[in-house]
Amino acid sequence: MILAVSGALADVNPAPPQIPERVFKLTDFGGVGDGKTLNTDAFKNAIAAVSAAGGGQLDVPAGIFLTLPFTMVSKLDLHLEPDATIQFPADLTVYGLNAADQGITRDQQQAVATKYPSLIMGNDLTDVAITGSGTIDGGGSVWWGPLDKISRAGWRGYPPPKLIILTNVKRLHVQGVTLSNSPRYHLVPTLCSDVLVEDVNIHSPPDSPNTDGIDPIGSHDVVIRHCQLDEGDDNVAIKAIPGPTYNIVVEGCQCLHGHGISIGSETYQGIHDVTVVNCTFDGTTNGVRIKSARDRGNQLYNFTFTNMTLTNVTNVISMNMYYEDSIEMKNRAAKPITSHTPFLHDVHVEHLQATNCVNAGEITGLPESPITNVTLDDVSISAEKGLTATDAKDVVFNNVTITPAAGDPLTTKFADVQWNK
């Protein structure tokens, strides 16, 4: 495994997992890849054998291996051969729920969220890998209608399972696989360290709800590189819920449908030292995106976005500390500073080219906590509307061109912007 990151990013260099070179075949444990047979016991028994032996590679051959959720162990490489698919059932009844056309009750959804928080899960592990060129398909289409109804009813605390959640894992490598159609988020490394995700293809329909691509949460020393991300929500969402998040690099990724590479919105424990470099966006909702709110914040700093190309993007730059609170943003009344006030500072955007976009974007802080020390260097944006800056100070534009189809290129309100043309 080659994990080194070259050049200026070399300080984020995840240590590789150490996994013994012994191979176990799923078919030796009763695995049948006919797309009909339920292979839950085969995965359970094979993974138990890997664990008992002290680790190794579990080989999934070509075929469609239907299964219910299963749990990873330490020193395991779940390896999918070409044309191998791990398929989760597109049938809610096997999870103990009503059929999709009958609706899901709140109590049912809570029970499933407790029993199956993820389709592939693992806790307190070391040395874990998911590799190969096969596919892990979450069968999400059967969940999305009920999820949409539950969300609109205000029951978002009881969501469908995510595809892969690995919690408190040291040395994690995900390489080459395709992750598709998760009921909710696709890949969620939580409280993890030394994480490399590379050459991964993640896709779900653009209207599928909450289908984030990769969400490092409370994690550090994470590299996400050379991935294609095409889903219905954040392509990458960097969050800090149970712990702080820092030393994150997103490099050479292609974002298609989705909400972009986002920092936030859950920033409770603080996020710092994030680099997004050499990424492209085409048809994405956002490019540079940092989002938090008065009840979600902490210190947010040292973010660099460099060498970015954006086409047909809705919002080129979106820094907003009023996430999901448009009324308060409109009213603009200062509030007392609390332990959850977000403080966003030291954000650097450089070498960015954006064409045929809708909004150049916004830099929107809070009256009691303005966004500070933002620099844009060598930035060119062509969009229908210009950029707005509100409650921001020490903002500097160097060699910046904003060309709106209508209106002013920059509108400021309670903001200090120095534009060096």
MISEFI-353730 format. One record per residue (C-alpha): residue number from 1; residue in one letter; z, x, y. Coordinates in Angstrom, 3 decimals, padded with zeros to 6 digits. Example, Ala and Ser with C-alpha at 12.3 -4.5 7.8 and 13.67 -1.06 7.14 Angstrom:
BEGIN
PT  num  residuo         w         u         v
PT    1        A   007.800   012.300  -004.500
PT    2        S   007.140   013.670  -001.060
% end
This chain:
BEGIN
PT  num  residuo         w         u         v
PT    1        M   000.000   000.000   000.000
PT    2        I  -001.019   001.451   003.381
PT    3        L   001.373   000.111   005.980
PT    4        A   001.075   002.555   008.870
PT    5        V   000.066   001.232   012.269
PT    6        S  -001.897   003.723   014.331
PT    7        G  -001.744   004.786   017.928
PT    8        A   000.685   003.223   020.393
PT    9        L   001.926   000.799   017.773
PT   10        A   003.111   003.474   015.333
PT   11        D   006.777   002.751   016.057
PT   12        V   006.481  -000.527   014.130
PT   13        N   005.841   000.775   010.638
PT   14        P   007.230  -001.479   007.898
PT   15        A   008.511   000.262   004.809
PT   16        P   006.567  -000.819   001.686
PT   17        P   008.202  -002.755  -001.140
PT   18        Q   009.083  -000.714  -004.209
PT   19        I   007.897  -002.674  -007.243
PT   20        P   007.628  -001.234  -010.787
PT   21        E   004.103  -000.914  -012.165
PT   22        R   004.462  -003.292  -015.084
PT   23        V   002.370  -006.426  -015.478
PT   24        F   003.309  -009.868  -016.777
PT   25        K   000.647  -012.517  -017.322
PT   26        L   001.370  -016.126  -016.482
PT   27        T  -000.709  -017.240  -019.459
PT   28        D   001.707  -015.408  -021.794
PT   29        F   004.401  -017.843  -020.657
PT   30        G   002.388  -021.003  -021.258
PT   31        G   000.375  -021.056  -018.044
PT   32        V  -002.726  -023.263  -018.222
PT   33        G  -005.204  -023.185  -015.337
PT   34        D  -007.002  -026.444  -015.960
PT   35        G  -005.927  -028.195  -012.749
PT   36        K  -004.101  -030.844  -014.778
PT   37        T  -001.264  -029.178  -016.657
PT   38        L   001.997  -028.766  -014.726
PT   39        N   002.950  -025.083  -014.853
PT   40        T   006.408  -025.230  -013.284
PT   41        D   008.149  -023.977  -016.438
PT   42        A   005.549  -021.259  -016.933
PT   43        F   006.228  -019.873  -013.433
PT   44        K   009.986  -020.207  -013.889
PT   45        N   010.003  -018.414  -017.242
PT   46        A   007.578  -015.701  -016.188
PT   47        I   009.524  -014.924  -013.021
PT   48        A   012.765  -014.831  -015.044
PT   49        A   011.157  -012.281  -017.389
PT   50        V   010.061  -010.126  -014.440
PT   51        S   013.595  -010.222  -013.066
PT   52        A   015.185  -009.383  -016.412
PT   53        A   012.887  -006.368  -016.781
PT   54        G   013.844  -005.021  -013.371
PT   55        G   010.674  -006.085  -011.572
PT   56        G   006.914  -006.020  -011.880
PT   57        Q   003.686  -007.851  -011.136
PT   58        L   003.163  -011.460  -012.219
PT   59        D  -000.576  -011.858  -012.703
PT   60        V  -002.137  -015.281  -012.087
PT   61        P  -005.698  -015.287  -013.530
PT   62        A  -008.702  -017.373  -012.502
PT   63        G  -008.062  -021.098  -012.770
PT   64        I  -006.163  -023.868  -010.998
PT   65        F  -002.461  -023.696  -011.856
PT   66        L  -000.736  -026.909  -010.841
PT   67        T   003.008  -026.509  -010.242
PT   68        L   006.069  -027.872  -008.518
PT   69        P   008.102  -025.523  -006.261
PT   70        F   009.405  -022.250  -007.669
PT   71        T   011.623  -019.377  -006.519
PT   72        M   010.751  -015.712  -006.062
PT   73        V   013.016  -012.815  -007.124
PT   74        S   013.469  -009.214  -006.028
PT   75        K   010.934  -006.575  -007.056
PT   76        L   008.258  -009.185  -007.738
PT   77        D   004.580  -008.984  -006.833
PT   78        L   003.015  -012.422  -007.249
PT   79        H  -000.611  -011.376  -007.721
PT   80        L  -003.518  -013.831  -007.626
PT   81        E  -006.737  -012.674  -009.227
PT   82        P  -010.135  -013.737  -007.797
PT   83        D  -010.678  -017.506  -008.215
PT   84        A  -006.998  -018.046  -009.024
PT   85        T  -005.371  -021.019  -007.303
PT   86        I  -001.729  -022.022  -007.269
PT   87        Q  -001.938  -025.712  -006.471
PT   88        F   000.918  -027.988  -005.446
PT   89        P   000.476  -031.664  -006.329
PT   90        A  -001.250  -033.964  -003.869
PT   91        D   000.941  -036.757  -005.208
PT   92        L   004.160  -037.701  -003.435
PT   93        T   005.566  -039.486  -006.468
PT   94        V   006.182  -036.190  -008.292
PT   95        Y   008.562  -035.244  -005.465
PT   96        G   010.513  -038.471  -005.899
PT   97        L   008.854  -040.236  -002.968
PT   98        N   006.823  -043.379  -002.629
PT   99        A   003.062  -043.077  -002.849
PT  100        A   001.468  -042.097   000.456
PT  101        D   000.149  -045.574   001.153
PT  102        Q   003.638  -047.095   000.699
PT  103        G   005.403  -045.003   003.344
PT  104        I   008.415  -042.703   003.167
PT  105        T   011.919  -043.723   004.142
PT  106        R   014.200  -041.492   006.151
PT  107        D   016.629  -041.094   003.225
PT  108        Q   013.816  -040.074   000.885
PT  109        Q   012.500  -037.512   003.328
PT  110        Q   015.971  -036.026   003.828
PT  111        A   016.452  -035.708   000.073
PT  112        V   013.136  -033.905  -000.358
PT  113        A   013.805  -031.596   002.598
PT  114        T   017.102  -030.624   000.977
PT  115        K   015.682  -030.129  -002.524
PT  116        Y   012.330  -028.597  -001.563
PT  117        P   012.564  -026.835   001.822
PT  118        S   009.600  -024.784   000.666
PT  119        L   007.078  -024.828  -002.168
PT  120        I   007.550  -021.096  -002.734
PT  121        M   010.972  -019.842  -001.698
PT  122        G   013.358  -016.922  -002.045
PT  123        N   016.685  -015.865  -000.535
PT  124        D   018.533  -012.551  -000.207
PT  125        L   015.843  -010.432  -001.840
PT  126        T   014.440  -006.908  -001.641
PT  127        D   010.927  -005.672  -002.371
PT  128        V   008.731  -008.767  -002.570
PT  129        A   004.937  -009.041  -002.451
PT  130        I   002.277  -011.746  -002.627
PT  131        T  -001.106  -010.099  -003.134
PT  132        G  -004.626  -010.599  -004.459
PT  133        S  -007.636  -012.627  -003.416
PT  134        G  -006.719  -016.054  -004.784
PT  135        T  -005.460  -019.169  -003.026
PT  136        I  -002.120  -020.934  -002.636
PT  137        D  -002.814  -024.566  -001.725
PT  138        G   000.015  -026.827  -000.591
PT  139        G  -001.756  -030.153  -001.170
PT  140        G  -000.758  -031.078   002.363
PT  141        S  -003.116  -033.974   002.997
PT  142        V  -000.880  -036.378   001.135
PT  143        W   002.032  -035.477   003.423
PT  144        W   000.390  -035.491   006.853
PT  145        G   000.152  -039.254   007.350
PT  146        P   003.830  -039.858   006.516
PT  147        L   004.827  -036.810   008.584
PT  148        D   002.977  -038.177   011.593
PT  149        K   004.727  -041.534   011.237
PT  150        I   008.129  -039.879   010.835
PT  151        S   007.564  -037.632   013.846
PT  152        R   006.596  -040.562   016.034
PT  153        A   009.703  -042.411   014.860
PT  154        G   011.910  -039.522   016.007
PT  155        W   012.797  -038.283   012.531
PT  156        R   011.526  -034.766   012.908
PT  157        G   014.682  -033.348   011.352
PT  158        Y   013.422  -034.431   007.923
PT  159        P   010.065  -032.732   007.579
PT  160        P   007.929  -032.127   004.519
PT  161        P   008.315  -028.742   002.815
PT  162        K   006.738  -025.587   004.149
PT  163        L   004.435  -023.571   001.910
PT  164        I   006.310  -020.244   001.743
PT  165        I   009.766  -019.495   003.152
PT  166        L   011.307  -016.143   002.304
PT  167        T   014.769  -015.640   003.806
PT  168        N   016.698  -012.415   004.264
PT  169        V   014.097  -010.287   002.511
PT  170        K   013.911  -006.541   003.024
PT  171        R   010.438  -005.068   002.506
PT  172        L   007.923  -007.904   002.235
PT  173        H   004.156  -007.511   001.857
PT  174        V   001.651  -010.388   001.881
PT  175        Q  -001.943  -009.216   001.484
PT  176        G  -005.381  -010.649   000.842
PT  177        V  -004.502  -014.165  -000.248
PT  178        T  -005.651  -017.474   001.221
PT  179        L  -002.962  -019.966   002.206
PT  180        S  -004.210  -023.482   002.778
PT  181        N  -003.181  -027.066   003.445
PT  182        S   000.543  -026.559   003.715
PT  183        P   002.513  -029.787   004.204
PT  184        R   004.070  -028.005   007.205
PT  185        Y   004.286  -024.322   008.231
PT  186        H   002.378  -021.939   005.945
PT  187        L   004.277  -018.626   005.893
PT  188        V   007.786  -018.300   007.316
PT  189        P   009.572  -014.933   006.978
PT  190        T   013.114  -015.734   008.138
PT  191        L   015.788  -013.091   008.828
PT  192        C   013.447  -010.557   007.240
PT  193        S   012.819  -006.892   007.978
PT  194        D   009.992  -004.495   007.155
PT  195        V   007.318  -007.173   006.853
PT  196        L   003.563  -006.620   006.629
PT  197        V   001.119  -009.539   006.503
PT  198        E  -002.483  -008.366   006.370
PT  199        D  -005.958  -009.620   005.528
PT  200        V  -004.616  -013.126   004.957
PT  201        N  -006.738  -016.235   005.539
PT  202        I  -004.800  -019.342   006.554
PT  203        H  -006.490  -022.672   007.095
PT  204        S  -005.805  -026.381   007.317
PT  205        P  -007.610  -029.157   009.224
PT  206        P  -007.311  -028.894   013.020
PT  207        D  -005.580  -032.291   013.204
PT  208        S  -003.000  -031.540   010.492
PT  209        P   000.471  -031.813   012.097
PT  210        N   002.879  -028.871   012.342
PT  211        T   000.769  -026.608   010.141
PT  212        D   001.701  -023.314   011.815
PT  213        G   000.091  -020.236   010.293
PT  214        I   002.673  -017.425   010.327
PT  215        D   006.148  -017.886   011.827
PT  216        P   008.412  -014.812   011.837
PT  217        I   011.861  -016.207   012.644
PT  218        G   014.928  -014.093   013.370
PT  219        S   013.056  -011.106   011.925
PT  220        H   012.282  -007.564   012.994
PT  221        D   009.834  -004.776   012.244
PT  222        V   007.003  -007.167   011.437
PT  223        V   003.266  -006.406   011.505
PT  224        I   000.666  -009.192   011.222
PT  225        R  -002.845  -007.790   011.165
PT  226        H  -006.457  -008.601   010.351
PT  227        C  -005.735  -012.246   009.517
PT  228        Q  -007.958  -015.283   010.127
PT  229        L  -005.887  -018.211   011.353
PT  230        D  -007.339  -021.711   011.595
PT  231        E  -004.819  -024.568   011.488
PT  232        G  -003.386  -027.582   013.289
PT  233        D  -000.555  -025.921   015.236
PT  234        D   000.546  -022.435   016.339
PT  235        N  -001.569  -019.749   014.705
PT  236        V   001.441  -017.454   014.994
PT  237        A   004.835  -018.627   016.289
PT  238        I   007.462  -015.955   016.941
PT  239        K   010.886  -017.592   017.032
PT  240        A   014.566  -016.649   017.216
PT  241        I   016.769  -019.331   015.680
PT  242        P   019.374  -017.838   013.290
PT  243        G   019.070  -014.321   014.724
PT  244        P   017.196  -012.194   017.280
PT  245        T   013.544  -011.308   016.787
PT  246        Y   012.100  -007.947   017.849
PT  247        N   009.581  -005.216   017.069
PT  248        I   006.692  -007.558   016.260
PT  249        V   003.014  -006.543   016.284
PT  250        V   000.093  -008.965   015.912
PT  251        E  -003.058  -006.889   015.606
PT  252        G  -006.727  -007.614   015.031
PT  253        C  -006.312  -011.304   014.202
PT  254        Q  -008.895  -014.060   014.693
PT  255        C  -007.560  -017.400   015.944
PT  256        L  -009.787  -020.459   015.646
PT  257        H  -008.370  -023.996   015.725
PT  258        G  -004.676  -024.014   016.536
PT  259        H  -002.292  -023.475   019.417
PT  260        G  -002.643  -019.709   019.706
PT  261        I  -000.267  -016.796   019.291
PT  262        S   002.985  -018.170   020.656
PT  263        I   006.362  -016.721   021.517
PT  264        G   008.844  -019.594   021.182
PT  265        S   009.661  -022.335   021.644
PT  266        E   012.917  -021.751   019.741
PT  267        T   014.175  -018.621   021.505
PT  268        Y   017.922  -019.177   021.119
PT  269        Q   018.888  -015.671   019.914
PT  270        G   016.465  -013.723   022.077
PT  271        I   013.061  -012.117   021.494
PT  272        H   011.894  -008.724   022.693
PT  273        D   009.318  -006.020   022.089
PT  274        V   006.289  -007.999   020.957
PT  275        T   002.736  -006.627   021.095
PT  276        V  -000.431  -008.680   020.596
PT  277        V  -003.478  -006.403   020.449
PT  278        N  -007.197  -006.640   019.637
PT  279        C  -007.104  -010.367   018.877
PT  280        T  -009.859  -012.942   019.421
PT  281        F  -009.594  -016.658   020.159
PT  282        D  -012.379  -019.219   019.837
PT  283        G  -011.699  -022.933   020.321
PT  284        T  -007.964  -022.332   020.359
PT  285        T  -005.611  -024.373   022.565
PT  286        N  -003.857  -021.334   024.044
PT  287        G  -004.277  -017.590   024.316
PT  288        V  -001.261  -015.862   025.855
PT  289        R   001.566  -018.332   025.232
PT  290        I   005.297  -018.005   025.886
PT  291        K   007.341  -021.191   025.721
PT  292        S   011.035  -021.978   026.012
PT  293        A   013.326  -024.511   027.668
PT  294        R   016.751  -024.820   029.250
PT  295        D   018.382  -025.744   025.937
PT  296        R   016.559  -023.095   023.845
PT  297        G   016.683  -019.852   025.775
PT  298        N   018.041  -016.326   025.863
PT  299        Q   016.657  -012.962   026.980
PT  300        L   012.863  -012.757   026.497
PT  301        Y   011.261  -009.464   027.464
PT  302        N   008.892  -006.583   026.781
PT  303        F   005.829  -008.584   025.750
PT  304        T   002.400  -006.936   025.849
PT  305        F  -000.930  -008.697   025.305
PT  306        T  -003.829  -006.251   025.297
PT  307        N  -007.535  -006.150   024.404
PT  308        M  -007.958  -009.898   023.984
PT  309        T  -011.208  -011.880   023.935
PT  310        L  -011.079  -015.641   024.465
PT  311        T  -013.882  -018.218   024.312
PT  312        N  -013.677  -022.011   024.637
PT  313        V  -009.880  -021.874   024.987
PT  314        T  -007.980  -024.649   026.756
PT  315        N  -005.256  -022.532   028.405
PT  316        V  -005.881  -018.813   028.753
PT  317        I  -002.357  -017.969   029.904
PT  318        S   000.596  -020.293   029.340
PT  319        M   004.088  -019.134   030.276
PT  320        N   006.267  -022.203   030.635
PT  321        M   010.071  -022.522   030.557
PT  322        Y   009.985  -026.359   030.546
PT  323        Y   008.697  -026.843   026.989
PT  324        E   008.514  -030.565   026.181
PT  325        D   010.207  -031.478   029.480
PT  326        S   007.401  -032.433   031.840
PT  327        I   009.673  -034.739   033.872
PT  328        E   012.077  -031.926   034.798
PT  329        M   009.129  -029.657   035.549
PT  330        K   007.755  -032.246   037.981
PT  331        N   011.150  -032.820   039.619
PT  332        R   011.917  -029.068   039.933
PT  333        A   015.660  -029.301   040.461
PT  334        A   017.781  -026.214   039.852
PT  335        K   020.367  -026.465   037.080
PT  336        P   023.462  -024.392   036.347
PT  337        I   022.804  -021.283   034.282
PT  338        T   024.167  -021.606   030.747
PT  339        S   024.158  -019.575   027.531
PT  340        H   020.851  -021.296   026.671
PT  341        T   019.002  -020.560   029.912
PT  342        P   015.810  -018.620   029.192
PT  343        F   015.261  -015.379   031.128
PT  344        L   011.636  -014.266   030.788
PT  345        H   010.729  -010.886   032.237
PT  346        D   008.543  -007.833   031.698
PT  347        V   005.320  -009.420   030.460
PT  348        H   002.125  -007.387   030.583
PT  349        V  -001.392  -008.759   030.042
PT  350        E  -004.199  -006.220   030.109
PT  351        H  -007.860  -005.893   029.176
PT  352        L  -008.389  -009.625   028.685
PT  353        Q  -011.797  -011.342   028.863
PT  354        A  -011.949  -015.156   028.836
PT  355        T  -015.103  -017.255   029.179
PT  356        N  -015.956  -020.960   029.136
PT  357        C  -012.298  -022.001   029.193
PT  358        V  -010.626  -025.075   030.668
PT  359        N  -007.586  -023.689   032.507
PT  360        A  -006.923  -020.130   033.619
PT  361        G  -003.335  -021.177   033.006
PT  362        E   000.152  -021.135   034.429
PT  363        I   003.213  -018.965   035.003
PT  364        T   006.009  -021.523   035.328
PT  365        G   009.626  -020.444   035.514
PT  366        L   012.806  -022.301   036.378
PT  367        P   014.296  -022.482   039.906
PT  368        E   017.513  -020.937   038.576
PT  369        S   015.666  -018.429   036.388
PT  370        P   012.261  -017.407   037.746
PT  371        I   009.860  -015.500   035.510
PT  372        T   009.934  -011.889   036.741
PT  373        N   007.936  -008.685   036.458
PT  374        V   004.611  -009.964   035.161
PT  375        T   001.524  -007.785   035.429
PT  376        L  -002.118  -008.643   034.807
PT  377        D  -004.401  -005.605   034.624
PT  378        D  -008.163  -005.652   034.062
PT  379        V  -008.324  -009.405   033.445
PT  380        S  -011.413  -011.585   033.845
PT  381        I  -011.177  -015.365   033.419
PT  382        S  -013.935  -017.955   033.786
PT  383        A  -012.565  -021.498   033.572
PT  384        E  -012.850  -024.983   034.992
PT  385        K  -009.543  -024.597   036.867
PT  386        G  -007.615  -021.666   038.286
PT  387        L  -004.153  -020.289   037.617
PT  388        T  -000.872  -021.630   039.005
PT  389        A   002.349  -019.681   039.532
PT  390        T   005.622  -021.493   040.181
PT  391        D   009.117  -020.017   040.300
PT  392        A   007.886  -016.528   039.537
PT  393        K   008.486  -013.244   041.327
PT  394        D   007.326  -009.653   041.109
PT  395        V   003.980  -010.787   039.721
PT  396        V   001.228  -008.219   040.218
PT  397        F  -002.527  -008.639   039.616
PT  398        N  -004.600  -005.457   039.360
PT  399        N  -008.362  -005.703   038.942
PT  400        V  -008.125  -009.415   038.148
PT  401        T  -011.000  -011.865   038.524
PT  402        I  -010.402  -015.598   038.139
PT  403        T  -013.532  -017.713   038.565
PT  404        P  -012.836  -021.472   038.521
PT  405        A  -015.584  -024.073   038.531
PT  406        A  -013.590  -025.959   041.157
PT  407        G  -010.543  -025.300   043.296
PT  408        D  -008.708  -022.097   044.119
PT  409        P  -008.432  -019.214   041.677
PT  410        L  -004.663  -018.980   042.285
PT  411        T  -002.168  -021.553   043.514
PT  412        T   001.435  -020.476   044.154
PT  413        K   004.606  -022.424   044.778
PT  414        F   007.954  -020.666   045.111
PT  415        A   006.222  -017.630   043.672
PT  416        D   005.646  -014.038   044.741
PT  417        V   002.248  -012.748   043.617
PT  418        Q   000.693  -009.483   044.765
PT  419        W  -003.043  -009.491   044.102
PT  420        N  -004.571  -006.034   044.370
PT  421        K  -008.329  -006.627   044.390
% end
